[in-house]
Amino acid sequence: MTDADILSFRDARSVDVPAIVALVQSAYRGDASRAGWTTEADLLDGQRIDPEGVTQVIGKPDSRVLLAERNGRLIACCQIEKQGDTGYFGMFSVVPGEQGSGLGKQVLAEAERLAREQWQCRAMRMTVIEQRGDLIAWYERRGYRRSGEYQPFPYGDERFGIPRRDDLRFEVLVKPMAGETA
């Protein structure tokens, strides 16, 4: 591995919005997403996120979109947001060809570190489509626990996709940060 192959992190800027939208879409929707294991193509059609949504997240106070790059190429991203003494983790995407390589673990660890060290967050929360048992299990292996709390899927709002079934909802997962208890 050369220095050019080292993973680097930076905050997204408005100029990054088209690349972020393309990355998120490729990781979750359409035939391209089937090359990885995080696809939602059997649950949802349409888009996963739109440029306006990404722009809004980038510009929101106490929120950031963290980009992971290798050789100047965007290969993963996530959103972290301070919500009181808790961090919110979302928009997590890894290019399909890199899924399963350990890259996701590195991005998640960096997001948790930033929330803990820069915002003094005591826990990290996220929402995952309940029917994504494989993804929930992945997060559980990294210390996240099912909270028993659910949130409705935004049916009728095509900014988040077009559901292929009528029983979708989000489950809230929570992980205490180092030194904290749930």
Secondary structure, DSSP 8 states (H G I E B T S, - for coil): --GGGS-EEEE--GGGHHHHHHHHHHHHSTGGGGGSS---TTTEES-S--HHHHHHHHHSTTEEEEEEEETTEEEEEEEEEEETTEEEEEEEEE-GGGTTTTHHHHHHHHHHHHHHHHH--SEEEEEEETT-HHHHHHHHTTT-EEEEEEEE--TT-GGG-EESSS--EEEEEEEE-TT---
